[in-house]
Amino acid sequence: MRAILAVFALLIVSGAAYWALQSDGPAIAPPSNSPDGTKELRHANADPAQAERDQLLAPPKPELTPPPSNDSQTQQNEAVVPAPQATVVLTVRDVVTRQPIDTFRWRFVQPRALARGESTSSVAELVLPRRAIGDLMVEADGMQPFTKKQLVLPAENDPTLLVDVFLTPSATAAGIKLIVKRLDNQPVAHVRVDAFEINAGTRDTAWQLGQPLWARRTAAADGIYELPPLPPGEYGILLVATSSEGTLLPLQPFRRTFVLNGSNGFLEDVPLEEACALQLQLLKSNSQPFDPKIHGNVTVSLNPVGETGLQRKWTTARQPDASGKVTGTISEANRVPGPGLIWLDEPIAPGAYLLEIFIDGDARVSQTLLLRSNERQLETIYVR
């Protein structure tokens, strides 16, 4: 009986000890590959040193890089291809106001090609073939067309060609208005204008050699000259550039005929090219001034070498009056108008010319002159 009681007591003590161990002992961590992914929980309850070793031995997480987009590839391709360079830069302005013209049309015409375009800015960059040769045309509403013939475009390594275009407004008022300038578009501030009446007998001849209706010197800082009103009819206008003192400048003259009916008008853009303003100091063999009045009929001709028959007007200062004052000039066609210094009434293009002076039909001078551009050239001529 006592043995049975001892065994029973031993069983009770063993059960209590087992229960105590189950209640107070540490939790057993699930395996690391458990489905619930509680690896962090195991690290928290396990040995700290073991947890640190597990972190060091864990493989690094791969970094995900997004694939390149089509937009970035397109930008790279576009950056590789350079934009075409402008061959010509056009700047278009009004010749009267000098203000920009913001809307215009342009064409570049070659024998077998045509390029054209429109611009909404006064400055346009044109991409045209290098080394090309053609006619550049510019048009704008209310303006006269502009054409630059046989424009040569730059070569491959040459800089961009800059072209300044000045357009002339279409005439709307009656009369004649002239916009006079040099080829670099600088205004000509002093001019002399001669007006000639044209009729059937003078229309096809050298009307500028005759007697003008009037001849006036005038000035305009902007180079814009409005001629005095003229009654209906046909007129020849001769304009030459002068200094403020009235001497000729070495610029070629402007000559044109106009038909006025009382209500129509003309607005002319007048670019003057460089020329030679020739003066002749005529002397006798003893170096005294040559006076044509004491030698009879004295004629003079000046023709480009190889040509004949051109008629020209020569001018000289009038002889002093009784008080010694010199007033005005005298001009004659194809004749020596007076003693001493004479000059061509119109400057002429530079080049080689043959000067001939005749006295009563007998040649006294036959001399070649090389006339220079943009110069008031004085030549001393001895008349035998």
SVG drawing of the C-alpha trace seen along z (x, -y; Angstrom):
<svg xmlns="http://www.w3.org/2000/svg" viewBox="-5 -146 61 148">
<polyline fill="none" stroke="black" stroke-width="0.4" points="0.0,0.0 2.8,-2.4 4.6,-1.5 1.5,-2.4 1.2,-5.7 4.9,-6.5 4.5,-5.8 1.4,-8.0 3.2,-10.9 6.1,-10.6 3.8,-10.9 2.2,-14.0 5.6,-15.7 6.8,-14.8 3.7,-16.2 4.0,-19.5 7.6,-19.8 6.8,-19.2 4.0,-21.8 6.3,-24.4 8.9,-23.8 6.3,-24.3 5.0,-27.6 8.2,-29.5 10.7,-28.4 11.6,-30.4 9.6,-30.1 10.9,-27.9 11.5,-29.8 10.0,-28.5 12.4,-27.4 13.9,-30.1 12.1,-28.8 8.7,-28.7 5.8,-29.8 4.8,-32.7 8.2,-34.5 8.9,-35.2 12.6,-35.4 12.7,-38.8 10.8,-37.4 13.5,-34.7 16.2,-37.3 14.5,-39.3 14.2,-36.4 17.4,-34.5 20.9,-35.2 21.9,-38.8 25.3,-37.6 23.7,-34.9 21.2,-37.5 24.1,-39.8 25.9,-36.9 22.8,-36.0 22.5,-39.6 26.1,-39.6 25.7,-36.3 22.5,-37.3 22.8,-37.9 22.3,-41.6 19.0,-42.5 19.3,-43.2 18.6,-46.8 16.0,-47.1 17.0,-49.5 14.1,-50.5 14.7,-49.8 15.7,-52.9 12.6,-54.6 12.1,-55.3 12.0,-59.1 15.6,-59.2 16.8,-57.1 15.1,-59.5 16.7,-62.5 20.1,-60.9 19.5,-60.3 18.3,-63.9 21.4,-65.3 23.7,-63.4 22.1,-65.1 23.1,-68.8 20.6,-71.3 21.2,-72.7 23.1,-76.0 21.7,-79.1 23.4,-80.0 21.8,-83.5 20.4,-85.9 17.9,-88.4 17.2,-91.7 14.3,-93.5 13.4,-97.2 11.4,-100.1 13.7,-102.4 11.8,-105.5 11.2,-104.9 14.1,-102.5 11.7,-100.4 11.7,-96.6 9.2,-94.8 7.9,-91.8 6.0,-90.0 7.5,-89.2 8.0,-86.5 11.3,-85.4 12.4,-83.3 15.8,-82.0 15.7,-81.1 18.3,-78.9 18.2,-77.6 16.9,-74.2 15.8,-74.8 13.5,-77.1 13.4,-77.7 10.8,-79.9 9.3,-80.8 7.6,-83.4 8.8,-85.1 6.9,-86.7 10.0,-88.4 12.1,-91.1 15.1,-88.8 15.0,-85.4 17.5,-82.6 17.6,-80.8 19.1,-77.3 20.1,-77.3 22.7,-75.1 26.3,-76.1 28.1,-77.6 24.8,-78.1 24.3,-81.1 20.8,-82.5 18.5,-85.4 17.1,-86.4 13.7,-88.1 11.9,-89.7 8.3,-90.9 6.0,-92.5 2.5,-93.9 2.5,-97.6 6.1,-97.5 7.9,-97.4 9.7,-94.0 13.4,-93.7 15.7,-91.5 19.4,-90.8 20.7,-89.2 23.3,-86.4 23.8,-86.2 26.7,-83.8 26.1,-81.8 29.1,-81.1 31.1,-77.9 31.3,-75.2 33.6,-76.9 32.6,-80.5 30.6,-82.5 26.9,-83.1 26.0,-85.7 24.3,-88.8 21.9,-90.5 20.3,-93.9 17.1,-94.5 15.4,-97.9 12.0,-97.8 10.4,-100.9 6.8,-101.7 4.5,-101.7 3.7,-105.2 0.3,-106.6 0.7,-110.4 1.0,-112.6 4.4,-114.0 7.9,-112.6 9.7,-111.6 13.3,-110.3 15.0,-108.3 18.7,-108.9 21.4,-106.8 24.8,-105.2 25.2,-101.5 25.7,-101.0 22.3,-102.6 23.7,-105.8 21.6,-108.8 22.9,-111.4 22.4,-114.7 23.1,-117.2 22.0,-116.9 21.5,-119.0 18.3,-118.2 17.7,-119.3 14.3,-118.9 13.9,-118.7 10.8,-118.8 10.6,-115.8 9.0,-116.0 9.0,-113.9 12.3,-115.5 14.2,-114.9 12.7,-111.6 15.2,-109.3 18.2,-111.7 20.5,-112.9 17.9,-115.2 20.2,-115.8 22.5,-117.8 19.8,-120.4 18.6,-123.4 16.7,-122.4 13.4,-123.9 15.0,-124.4 18.1,-123.3 18.1,-123.4 20.5,-122.5 18.8,-121.1 19.6,-119.2 17.9,-116.5 19.5,-114.7 17.5,-111.6 18.1,-111.6 14.4,-111.9 13.7,-114.6 10.2,-115.6 10.4,-117.5 8.4,-120.7 5.0,-120.1 5.1,-119.7 2.1,-120.1 1.0,-117.1 3.5,-116.0 6.7,-114.0 9.9,-115.0 13.5,-114.0 15.1,-114.2 18.8,-114.3 20.2,-114.1 23.8,-114.3 25.2,-114.2 27.1,-117.2 28.9,-118.5 27.4,-121.2 29.3,-123.7 27.9,-122.3 30.9,-120.5 30.2,-117.1 30.7,-114.0 32.2,-110.9 28.9,-109.1 27.1,-108.2 24.1,-110.3 20.5,-109.2 18.6,-109.8 15.0,-108.8 11.9,-110.1 8.5,-110.4 5.0,-110.8 2.8,-112.8 -1.0,-113.1 -1.9,-115.3 -2.9,-112.5 -0.2,-109.8 2.9,-109.7 6.3,-108.1 8.4,-107.0 11.9,-106.0 14.6,-104.2 17.9,-105.8 21.1,-103.9 24.1,-105.8 27.2,-103.7 30.7,-105.0 32.2,-106.9 34.9,-109.4 34.3,-113.1 36.8,-114.2 38.3,-117.7 40.6,-119.0 43.1,-121.8 43.7,-122.9 47.0,-124.7 49.0,-126.0 52.5,-124.7 53.8,-127.7 51.7,-126.6 49.3,-129.5 45.5,-128.8 44.1,-127.6 41.3,-130.0 39.1,-128.5 37.8,-131.9 41.0,-132.9 41.5,-129.5 38.3,-129.1 36.1,-126.0 37.4,-123.9 35.6,-120.5 36.3,-117.8 35.4,-114.2 35.8,-111.5 35.0,-107.9 35.8,-104.5 38.7,-103.0 37.3,-101.2 34.1,-103.3 33.2,-106.5 30.4,-109.1 29.4,-109.6 28.2,-113.1 29.0,-114.8 28.3,-118.2 31.3,-120.1 31.1,-122.9 33.3,-125.8 33.0,-128.7 31.9,-132.0 34.6,-134.6 34.8,-137.2 32.7,-140.4 34.0,-143.9 34.2,-143.6 36.1,-140.3 33.2,-138.2 32.5,-134.9 28.8,-133.9 27.4,-130.7 28.7,-128.3 28.4,-127.8 28.0,-124.5 28.3,-123.3 27.9,-119.9 31.0,-118.5 32.8,-121.8 35.4,-123.5 33.2,-126.1 35.9,-128.4 39.5,-128.9 41.3,-127.1 39.5,-124.4 36.6,-122.5 34.8,-119.4 32.3,-116.8 28.8,-117.8 28.1,-114.2 30.6,-111.8 31.2,-108.7 32.1,-105.0 35.8,-104.3 37.9,-102.7 40.2,-103.6 39.1,-106.5 40.4,-108.3 40.4,-112.1 40.6,-114.1 40.6,-117.8 40.2,-119.4 40.7,-122.9 38.8,-123.6 38.8,-119.9 42.6,-119.5 43.5,-117.0 45.6,-118.8 45.2,-116.2 44.8,-112.5 45.5,-111.0 44.4,-107.9 43.1,-108.5 42.7,-105.9 39.8,-107.1 39.7,-105.9 36.6,-105.0 35.3,-107.1 37.7,-110.0 37.5,-113.7 40.3,-113.3 42.2,-116.3 44.2,-115.9 46.5,-118.5 46.3,-118.6 48.6,-120.6 46.9,-121.7 49.4,-122.3"/>
</svg>
